[in-house]
Amino acid sequence: MATHAIKVPDLGEGIAEVELVAWHVQPGDTVIEDQVLADVMTDKATVEIPSPVAGKVLALGGEVGRQMAVGAELIRIDVGASGETEAVRAAPAQAPAPAAAIALAPAPAPAPIPPPVPTPASAERTRPSSAKPLASPAVRHRAALLGIDLRQVPGSGDPGRILHEDLDAWLVRRHAPQPPTASPLAERNDEEAVPITGVRRRIAQRMQDAMRRIPHFTYVEEIDVTELELLRARINERWGAERAHLTLLPLLVRAVVLAVPGFPQINARFDDEKGVLTRHGAVHVGIATQTPAGLMVPVLCHAEARDLWSSATEIARLAEAARAGRATRDELSGSTITVTSLGALGGIASTPIINAPEVAIVGVNRIVQRPVMQGGAVVARRMMNLSSSFDHRVVDGQLASEFIQAVRASLECPALLFVE
């Protein structure tokens, strides 16, 4: 028996280990060349591992969730199994065959049965419970990010292929409210152990590492966005149908872009092992985005070269790609400063965690209307807090406050957003 060991490949970018997030084969399965065997996850993306040979799977290198070093044995394949199977299939029908060959011989084809006519009440195809789920690499990638076992998802494609729409429907069913128990006051003693794997584990590791290595300090400033919101409403009323709809984020990104030339220490990345701070002329803004798999940070590249509508269009595209699990490694890498917002749920203040190796993150809290003293009178104004965190090793408190004041000046007088 000739065997072939497939090892975890070197994926570049200094990656020393990966996390095993999905197996697409099991021991005993026959595989062909270039068939996807497993999915592994790096810090930025999920990567499919194809088979360089054909044969039968002998053993798997570990369970889903295991951390594996580059070069570790991922899977072992009997490369002689493929040829033996083909030889059996090619044997003459009249010749006596050994028991092993009889077991592998295909059964006679049944008489054709007219396909059933699909009805509106049942459009999903079914497949045997033991069959490998059929899905495209993009669907498998998204399922891995969402922590979905494709064997549990009914496929509506032909023949039983799982589509993106099937993942959406499965998520809706999983999160549907459960019917109330007979007695709402009944005691509950159930518990569930949920392994932290995949994207969720990466998020946990990065957050823990950032808090352990970076001495954070948070600066909160109150901003009057009344005029900004009036301007945004008028712009959307005038151009919303023919251009991208403007949310607050493109306006905030524009204010950050205008502020950073005066504060190059802010738009920077710090390599604490080498003791080097790299200041960037380009402004690559990370947009913290909540997805079903957890928090991801797609990157709006070269925000300094974009107008409001270009930024709005790209932010919307990146957010949708991240939520659908289609964001590429390049779209999730290279940010120089990050913006985070919880929208209407943003609270009145927060303490955002820096997206290392950056040195600053600007957090947006919710907009509320409240009474404010202006010109000796009490007037209703729309107010919002910016809660921003900085790396105190390279950013002093005065520098951080001056930077936020520059951002505030542009937001409170929005005409400045259109002046270079």
C-alpha positions in Angstrom: 0.0 0.0 0.0 1.5 3.3 -1.1 0.6 6.3 1.1 0.9 10.0 0.7 0.9 12.4 3.6 -0.5 15.9 2.9 0.9 18.6 5.2 -0.4 22.0 6.3 1.0 24.3 3.5 3.0 27.5 4.1 0.4 30.2 3.4 2.9 33.1 3.5 2.7 36.4 5.5 4.7 34.8 8.3 1.8 32.5 9.3 3.2 29.7 11.6 -0.1 27.9 12.5 -3.7 27.7 11.3 -6.9 26.5 12.8 -8.7 23.5 11.3 -12.3 24.7 10.7 -13.9 22.0 8.5 -13.3 18.6 7.0 -14.9 17.8 3.6 -13.8 14.1 3.7 -13.8 11.3 6.2 -11.6 8.1 6.6 -12.6 5.6 3.9 -13.7 8.2 1.4 -12.3 8.1 -2.2 -10.9 11.4 -3.4 -9.8 12.7 -6.7 -7.0 15.1 -7.6 -7.8 18.8 -6.7 -10.8 17.8 -4.5 -11.1 20.0 -1.5 -10.1 18.1 1.6 -10.4 20.7 4.4 -10.7 24.3 5.3 -8.1 26.0 7.6 -8.3 29.5 9.0 -5.5 32.1 9.3 -5.7 35.4 11.1 -7.5 36.9 8.1 -9.2 34.4 5.9 -10.3 30.8 5.4 -8.3 28.8 2.9 -9.3 25.5 1.2 -6.8 22.7 1.1 -7.1 20.6 -2.1 -5.7 17.1 -2.7 -2.6 16.8 -4.9 -3.3 13.1 -5.5 -6.2 10.6 -5.9 -6.8 7.8 -3.5 -8.6 6.7 -0.4 -8.5 8.7 2.9 -6.7 6.7 5.6 -6.6 9.1 8.5 -7.3 12.7 9.4 -4.8 14.9 11.2 -7.1 16.3 13.9 -10.5 17.4 15.0 -12.2 20.6 13.9 -11.0 23.5 16.1 -7.4 22.2 16.5 -4.5 24.5 16.0 -2.0 23.0 13.5 1.5 24.2 12.8 2.6 24.7 9.2 4.2 21.5 8.0 2.1 19.3 10.4 0.5 16.2 8.8 -3.0 17.2 7.8 -4.3 14.0 6.2 -2.9 10.6 5.0 -4.1 9.1 1.7 -3.7 5.6 0.2 -2.6 6.5 -3.4 -3.0 2.9 -4.6 -6.7 2.8 -3.8 -7.7 4.8 -6.8 -6.1 2.5 -9.3 -7.5 -0.6 -7.6 -11.0 0.8 -7.8 -10.6 1.6 -11.5 -9.3 -1.9 -12.2 -12.3 -3.5 -10.5 -14.7 -1.2 -12.4 -13.0 -2.2 -15.7 -13.3 -6.0 -15.1 -15.4 -8.0 -17.6 -19.0 -8.6 -16.5 -18.9 -12.4 -17.2 -15.6 -13.0 -15.3 -15.9 -14.4 -11.8 -15.1 -11.6 -9.3 -13.8 -11.8 -5.8 -16.0 -10.6 -2.9 -14.3 -7.3 -2.6 -14.9 -6.6 -6.3 -18.5 -7.5 -6.0 -19.0 -5.0 -3.2 -17.5 -2.3 -5.4 -19.4 -3.1 -8.6 -22.1 -0.6 -9.4 -25.7 -1.8 -9.1 -27.8 -2.1 -12.2 -29.4 1.2 -13.1 -33.1 1.3 -12.2 -35.8 2.2 -14.7 -36.0 5.9 -15.2 -38.7 7.6 -13.0 -40.2 10.8 -14.2 -39.0 13.7 -11.9 -41.6 15.0 -9.5 -43.1 18.3 -10.2 -42.0 20.8 -7.5 -44.7 22.5 -5.6 -44.6 25.9 -3.9 -44.9 24.2 -0.5 -41.7 22.1 -1.0 -38.9 23.5 -3.2 -36.0 21.9 -1.3 -34.3 18.8 -2.7 -33.4 16.0 -0.3 -30.2 14.0 -0.2 -29.2 10.8 1.7 -28.0 11.6 5.3 -24.7 9.9 4.5 -24.0 11.9 1.3 -21.4 14.6 1.3 -23.2 18.0 1.1 -22.9 19.7 -2.3 -21.9 23.3 -2.2 -19.7 25.8 -4.0 -16.4 26.9 -2.4 -18.0 30.3 -1.6 -20.9 28.7 0.2 -18.5 26.4 2.1 -16.3 29.4 3.1 -19.3 31.4 4.3 -20.7 28.3 6.3 -17.3 27.9 8.0 -17.3 31.6 9.0 -20.8 31.2 10.4 -20.1 27.9 12.2 -22.7 26.0 10.2 -22.5 22.3 9.6 -23.5 21.9 6.0 -24.8 18.4 6.7 -27.7 20.0 8.6 -28.7 22.4 5.8 -31.3 21.3 3.2 -30.3 22.3 -0.3 -32.7 23.8 -2.8 -30.3 23.5 -5.7 -30.1 20.6 -8.1 -29.4 17.9 -7.1 -29.7 19.1 -3.4 -26.9 21.6 -3.9 -26.7 24.1 -1.0 -27.0 27.8 -2.0 -26.5 31.1 -0.2 -30.2 31.3 0.2 -30.3 28.0 2.0 -27.8 29.3 4.5 -29.9 32.4 5.1 -33.0 30.2 5.6 -31.1 28.0 8.0 -30.0 31.0 10.1 -33.5 32.3 10.3 -34.8 28.9 11.5 -32.0 28.5 14.0 -32.6 31.9 15.6 -36.4 31.7 15.5 -38.0 32.2 18.9 -38.9 29.0 20.6 -42.5 28.4 21.8 -43.1 29.2 25.4 -43.1 26.4 28.0 -46.2 25.5 29.8 -45.1 27.4 32.9 -42.9 30.5 32.3 -41.9 30.2 36.0 -40.6 26.7 35.8 -37.0 26.1 36.8 -34.4 25.4 34.1 -31.3 23.3 34.6 -30.1 22.9 31.0 -26.7 24.2 29.9 -24.8 24.2 26.6 -21.1 24.0 26.1 -20.2 26.0 23.0 -16.7 25.5 21.6 -15.0 28.8 20.7 -13.7 28.1 17.2 -13.2 29.6 13.8 -13.7 33.4 13.5 -14.9 33.7 17.1 -11.7 32.2 18.4 -9.6 34.5 16.2 -11.5 37.5 17.5 -11.0 36.4 21.1 -7.3 36.0 20.6 -6.8 39.3 18.9 -8.8 41.2 21.5 -7.0 39.6 24.4 -3.6 40.2 22.7 -4.5 43.9 22.1 -5.6 44.5 25.7 -2.5 42.7 27.1 0.1 44.4 24.9 -1.4 47.9 24.4 -1.8 50.4 27.2 -5.2 51.9 26.1 -6.6 55.2 27.1 -10.0 56.4 26.0 -11.0 60.0 25.3 -14.7 60.9 25.0 -15.9 64.2 23.3 -19.4 65.5 22.8 -20.2 66.8 19.3 -23.2 68.8 18.1 -24.2 67.1 14.8 -27.4 69.1 14.2 -26.1 70.9 11.1 -24.4 67.7 9.9 -27.6 65.7 10.1 -29.6 68.5 8.3 -27.0 68.5 5.5 -27.0 64.8 5.2 -30.8 64.7 4.9 -30.8 67.4 2.2 -28.0 65.6 0.2 -29.9 62.3 0.3 -33.2 64.1 -0.6 -31.5 65.7 -3.6 -29.1 63.0 -4.8 -30.2 59.8 -2.9 -32.0 58.3 -5.9 -29.0 58.6 -8.3 -26.1 58.3 -6.0 -25.2 56.3 -2.9 -27.2 56.9 0.2 -25.1 58.8 2.7 -25.0 57.5 6.3 -23.0 59.2 9.1 -19.9 56.9 8.4 -18.7 58.5 5.1 -18.9 61.9 6.7 -16.9 60.8 9.7 -14.3 59.1 7.5 -14.0 62.4 5.6 -13.5 64.3 8.9 -10.8 61.8 9.9 -9.1 62.1 6.5 -8.9 65.9 6.8 -7.5 65.7 10.4 -4.7 63.1 10.0 -2.2 65.2 8.0 -1.8 67.3 11.0 -1.4 64.3 13.3 0.8 61.7 11.4 1.4 59.9 14.8 -2.3 58.9 14.7 -2.5 57.4 11.3 0.2 54.8 12.0 1.0 51.2 12.8 3.4 50.3 15.7 5.6 47.2 15.6 6.4 46.9 19.3 8.8 44.0 18.8 11.1 46.1 16.5 10.2 49.4 18.3 9.3 51.0 15.0 6.3 53.3 14.4 5.4 53.5 10.7 3.5 56.7 9.7 1.3 56.3 6.7 0.4 59.0 4.1 -2.4 56.8 2.8 -5.5 56.6 5.0 -6.8 53.1 5.0 -9.8 53.1 7.3 -10.9 49.9 8.9 -14.7 49.8 9.3 -15.6 47.6 12.2 -18.6 45.5 11.1 -20.8 43.1 13.0 -21.4 39.9 11.1 -23.2 36.6 12.0 -19.7 35.1 12.6 -18.5 38.0 14.9 -16.8 41.3 14.5 -14.8 41.8 11.3 -12.9 44.9 10.0 -13.0 45.3 6.2 -10.8 48.1 5.0 -11.8 51.2 3.0 -8.5 51.7 1.1 -7.2 55.1 0.2 -10.0 57.1 1.8 -8.0 60.2 1.2 -8.6 59.8 -2.6 -12.4 59.2 -2.4 -15.3 61.6 -2.4 -18.3 61.1 -0.1 -20.3 59.0 -2.5 -17.4 56.8 -3.4 -16.7 56.2 0.3 -20.4 55.4 0.9 -20.6 52.9 -1.9 -17.4 51.1 -0.9 -18.3 51.0 2.8 -21.7 49.4 1.9 -20.1 46.9 -0.4 -17.4 45.9 2.1 -20.0 45.6 4.9 -22.2 43.3 2.8 -19.2 41.2 1.7 -18.1 40.8 5.4 -21.6 39.8 6.5 -22.0 37.3 3.7 -18.6 35.8 4.4 -17.3 36.8 1.0 -14.7 39.4 2.1 -11.2 38.5 0.8 -7.9 38.5 2.8 -6.9 41.8 1.0 -10.2 43.4 2.0 -9.6 42.5 5.6 -6.0 43.7 5.8 -3.9 46.8 5.9 -5.9 49.4 7.8 -4.1 52.3 9.4 -6.9 53.6 11.6 -10.3 52.1 12.5 -13.8 53.5 12.9 -16.4 51.6 14.9 -20.1 52.3 15.4 -23.0 50.5 16.9 -25.5 52.9 15.3 -28.7 53.5 17.2 -27.5 51.0 19.9 -24.2 52.9 20.4 -24.9 54.1 24.0 -23.6 57.3 25.4 -20.0 56.3 25.7 -17.8 53.2 25.1 -14.1 52.1 25.4 -13.3 50.6 22.0 -10.3 48.2 21.7 -7.5 49.2 19.3 -7.2 47.1 16.2 -3.5 46.2 16.6 -1.0 47.1 15.2 -2.8 50.4 14.7 -2.6 53.1 17.4 -6.0 54.7 17.3 -9.7 53.8 16.9 -12.6 56.3 16.7 -15.8 55.1 18.2 -19.2 56.5 17.4 -22.0 56.6 19.9 -25.7 57.2 19.2 -27.2 60.5 18.3 -29.8 61.9 20.7 -31.8 65.1 20.8 -31.5 67.0 24.1 -31.7 70.6 25.5 -28.5 72.6 25.1 -27.6 76.1 26.2 -26.9 78.3 23.1 -26.7 82.0 23.0 -28.2 82.3 26.5 -31.3 80.2 25.5 -32.2 76.5 25.9 -32.5 74.9 22.4 -33.0 71.4 21.1 -29.8 70.1 19.4 -28.8 66.7 18.1 -25.8 65.5 20.1 -23.4 62.6 19.7 -20.3 61.4 21.6 -17.1 60.2 20.0 -15.4 57.6 22.2 -11.9 57.0 20.9 -9.0 54.9 22.2 -5.3 55.4 21.7 -2.0 53.5 22.3 -0.4 55.5 25.1 3.1 54.2 24.2 3.2 56.4 21.1 0.2 58.8 21.5 0.1 61.3 24.4 -3.2 62.6 25.8 -2.8 66.1 24.4 -2.1 64.8 20.9 -5.2 62.6 21.0 -7.4 65.4 22.3 -6.2 67.8 19.6 -6.8 65.2 16.9 -10.4 64.6 18.1 -11.0 68.4 18.3 -9.9 68.6 14.7 -12.4 65.9 13.8 -15.1 67.7 15.8 -14.5 71.0 14.1 -15.2 69.5 10.7 -18.4 67.7 11.9 -19.8 70.7 13.7 -19.2 72.9 10.7 -19.9 70.5 7.8 -19.0 73.0 5.1 -15.3 72.3 6.1 -15.8 68.7 4.9 -15.8 70.1 1.4 -12.7 72.4 1.8 -9.2 71.1 1.2 
